[in-house]
Amino acid sequence: MRRIGLIGWLLSGLLVLCYWLPAYADSAASSAGSEGPRAEIAVAELPREAQQTLTLIKHGGPFPYERDGILFSNRERVLPKRPRGYYREYTVPTPGAKNRGARRIIAGRDGEYFYTDDHYRTFHLIRMPG
């Protein structure tokens, strides 16, 4: 009797898993941003610090943070898939933060730029003027 009870619980759990797993997978895929950034943002709409960081990137520095210019591996898979070494990351200072904060600009080798203010969870393609 006890064995039937355990099997029943296992089957119930399996049914619940089969019901919820597809919805969870869809949710995870959409939050992972497999289609790339969800929105664009104009340079003028960026915070002042992000505009300054973008100017530094375009001029090759000097950068205020030691880790600026390091490889961004896109582990979160939010940005379009590119070969290793394609993306570089730069810190956007956050007023009042005691560390690097959560804001970054990611630069692609072909001149595209992405802004995140939530430490890589979401990105905005920076719409460059002209």
N, C-alpha and C positions, 0 to 999 in steps of 0.2 A: 504494500500500500504506500509506504513511504517512497519507494522508487517511482511509482506512478506520479506522486505529488511533485517530485523533483523534476521529472520529465515534463510534466505539465507546466511548471514554472519556466523551464528552459525553452519550451516551445512558445509560451506566451512572450517571453523576452525576445525570442527570435522574430516573432510576428511584429512586435513593437519596433524592433530595429529595422526590419524590412519596410515598415510604414514610414518611419522618420528619416532613415538614411538618405533617400533621394532628395528630400527637401533640404536636409542639412548640406548635402553635396552641392546643390544649386546655390544655396546661400553662401557657402564657403567660396565657390568659384566666382560669384559676383563680387564678394568683398575682396577677393584676391585681385580683382581688376585685370583679369586675363585679357581684356580688350584694351587695356591701357588706361591712361588718365581719363577721368569722367568729365572734366570741364577744362576750359581754357581761361586764362587770366591775362589781361593786358599788363604790360610793364607798369603803366601808371596806376593800376589797381593794387600792385604789390605794396607791402609795407615799405617804408623808407629804407629800413635796414636791408631788405631783400634787393631793392634797387641798387643800393651801394655795393652789395656783394656781387651782383650781376656786372656792374661796371668793373670791379676788381678782376672778375673772371675774364672779361673781354680784354683787359690790359695785362693779364698775366701776373697780377698781384701788385703789391705785396699783400699776403693774406695774414690776418691776425691770429689764426688758429693753426697749430702744428699739423693737424689732420686734414686741413683743407687741401683738396686736390687728390686725395687718396681714391683708390678704386672703389666704385660702388657696384656691388655684385648683383643687385636686383634679386636677392633671395626671396623677397616678398612677392615677386612676379607681378608687380603692379604696373611697371613700365613695359613697353614693348620688348620682346625677347631680342637680344643682340649678343654678339660674341663677347666673351670675357675681355675686360679691359675697355669696353666701349664707353662706359659711363664713369664719371668722376663726381665726387660729392664735395660740397662747400657749405660751410656753416653760415647761417644767417643769424646774427646776434639777436638775442631775445632780451629786451630791457628788463632788468631786475633779476635775471637768471644768474645763479652762481656757477653754472657749468655751461656747456655749449647749447643747452636748450634743445628744443624739438624741431626747430625750423632749419630747412636745408634747401639748397638749389642743387639739382643734379644736372650736369652738363653732358650731352651726348657728343660723340666724336664728330657728327655731321652738323653740329651747330644748333641742335635743339636743346631747350632748357625746360626743366620741370621744377615746380615749387611744391614743397610739402611743409605744413605747419604742425603736423601731428606725428612726426618721426616715422615717416615712410608708410603710414596706413593709407593715406590718399595723396594723390598728386594732381596738380594742375599744369597743363602745358602752357608755358609762357608764350603769349602771342607777341612776337617782336614787331616793332613799328616798321613800316615801309615794306 
